[in-house]
Structures are given as structure tokens and as C-alpha cells.
């Protein structure tokens, strides 16, 4: 049987592309992105276990992570160019997508779904113009939210 829920420490040790390498930062990411989680009671009391979103498992090639498996260490993923600006920062693009998802959730019916890609690209390019890279901190994500909301 495949294991689907992992502690934050286990996820950090997996070294999945696009995810932080420390327990604390994995917990922050999971909370910020609203990953599915359950509370478990074990040694030391109650703790959360998380289901790693499919987008991270796909990047690692470990679609069905099982107990004991550790995906290979990987370098930060940079896709091809997105226009004349150079390489795409996949983590920053994912952050722009998360903000766009938030905007659509907060404003149901206000924006057409076929415009979501345009919104993601606008948010991404704004973040690049600000000099931001990688995973956004809460202040940066909130700034993007305020631009659109």
C-alpha cells in the first residue's frame, strides 16, 4: 500500500523540486497553500501529516511516492524562456498561480476562467519587475493579492 501522508520532516528529506528543505518551511508552505492534512497522535503528542500536492510529485517523477522512497536530489527547475525576458522561474510562476487561484476563490464569477492564464502572466511579470525570485514571502504574496483584489 502506498503511503500518501507524510510529516513535514519527511517531505523536507525527500528534496522534491520546488519545495523547501526544512521541516519548518515545509509546514509554512503547506499552510499557505492549504495542502490536505490530518492530525496524528504519536510519540511527542499530536502532529500534522500532509499530502504532497500532485504538482510537486509530478516534477520529481515520483507520482506515487511510497514509504521509504526518497526522490533524487534535484536542482531548481527552470523551464524555457517566456518571451525575451529569459528563463522562467518555476517557483515564482507557481506563486503567481497560487495568487490567481486565491483571487478566483475570493471573487466567484467575477473573472472569466479563460482569462486565468493572462492573470498569472501579469502577476508573474510584475513579480519579476520587482526583482522577486523563487518562493514569495507572505508580504510579497499579499502585495500581489492587493494588486488584483
C-alpha positions in Angstrom: 0.0 0.0 0.0 1.4 3.4 -0.9 1.9 6.0 1.8 0.3 9.3 0.8 0.6 11.4 4.0 4.0 12.5 5.3 5.3 14.6 8.2 6.9 17.9 7.2 10.3 16.5 8.1 9.8 13.5 5.8 8.8 15.9 3.0 11.8 18.0 3.5 14.1 15.0 3.4 12.5 14.0 0.0 14.1 17.1 -1.6 11.3 17.4 -4.0 11.8 20.1 -6.7 10.1 23.4 -5.8 9.7 22.5 -2.1 11.8 23.8 0.8 14.4 21.6 2.5 13.5 22.3 6.1 10.6 21.0 8.3 9.6 24.5 9.3 9.5 25.8 5.8 7.5 22.8 4.5 4.9 23.4 7.3 4.7 27.1 6.3 4.3 26.2 2.6 1.6 23.6 3.4 -0.4 26.0 5.5 0.0 28.8 2.9 -1.1 26.6 0.0 -3.8 24.8 2.0 -2.4 21.3 1.5 -4.7 18.4 2.6 -3.6 17.4 6.2 -4.6 15.2 9.0 -3.7 15.3 12.7 -2.0 12.2 14.0 -1.2 11.2 17.6 2.1 9.6 18.2 5.3 9.9 20.2 5.5 13.5 21.4 1.8 14.2 21.0 -0.3 15.4 18.1 1.3 16.5 14.8 0.1 17.1 11.3 0.8 14.9 8.3 0.4 16.3 4.8 -0.4 15.0 1.3 2.1 16.4 -1.1 0.3 18.2 -4.0 0.5 16.3 -7.3 2.3 19.2 -9.0 5.3 18.6 -6.8 5.2 14.8 -7.1 5.0 15.1 -10.9 8.0 17.3 -11.1 10.1 14.7 -9.2 8.9 11.8 -11.3 7.5 10.2 -8.1 3.9 10.2 -9.0 3.1 7.5 -6.4 5.5 8.1 -3.5 5.7 5.1 -1.2 7.1 4.7 2.3 10.8 4.7 2.4 11.3 6.1 -1.1 13.4 9.2 -1.5 13.2 11.1 -4.8 16.6 12.1 -6.2 18.0 15.4 -5.3 17.2 17.8 -7.9 18.2 21.3 -9.0 15.8 24.2 -9.1 13.7 23.8 -12.1 14.0 26.4 -14.8 11.8 26.0 -17.8 12.5 27.6 -21.2 12.3 31.2 -22.0 9.0 33.1 -21.6 9.4 35.9 -24.1 12.5 37.9 -24.3 13.0 38.2 -20.5 15.0 35.0 -20.2 14.4 31.8 -18.3 11.2 31.1 -16.4 11.4 30.9 -12.6 9.1 28.0 -11.9 8.7 28.7 -8.2 7.8 32.3 -8.9 5.3 31.2 -11.6 3.7 28.8 -9.1 3.4 31.7 -6.6 1.6 33.8 -9.3 -0.7 30.8 -10.0 -1.5 30.5 -6.2 -2.4 34.2 -6.0 -4.6 33.9 -9.1 -6.3 30.8 -7.6 -6.9 32.9 -4.4 -8.4 35.7 -6.5 -10.8 33.4 -8.3 -11.8 31.8 -5.0 -12.5 35.2 -3.4 -14.4 36.5 -6.3 -16.5 33.7 -7.7 -18.0 34.6 -11.1 -16.2 37.9 -11.3 -13.5 36.8 -13.7 -13.8 34.5 -16.7 -11.9 31.3 -16.3 -10.3 31.6 -19.8 -8.5 34.7 -18.5 -6.7 33.0 -15.6 -3.6 32.4 -17.7 -3.4 36.0 -18.5 -3.7 37.0 -14.9 -1.0 34.5 -13.9 1.3 36.0 -16.5 0.6 39.6 -15.4 1.3 38.7 -11.7 4.5 36.8 -12.7 5.8 39.7 -14.8 5.0 42.2 -12.0 7.0 40.0 -9.6 9.9 39.8 -12.0 9.9 43.6 -12.4 10.0 43.9 -8.6 13.2 41.7 -8.6 11.5 38.9 -6.7 12.6 35.3 -7.3 11.7 31.8 -6.1 9.1 31.4 -3.3 7.4 34.6 -2.3 7.2 35.6 1.3 3.8 36.5 2.8 4.3 40.2 2.3 5.1 39.8 -1.4 2.1 37.4 -1.9 -0.2 39.9 -0.1 1.1 42.7 -2.3 0.1 40.7 -5.4 -3.3 40.0 -3.9 -3.9 43.7 -3.3 -3.0 44.5 -6.9 -5.8 42.3 -8.2 -8.4 42.1 -5.5 
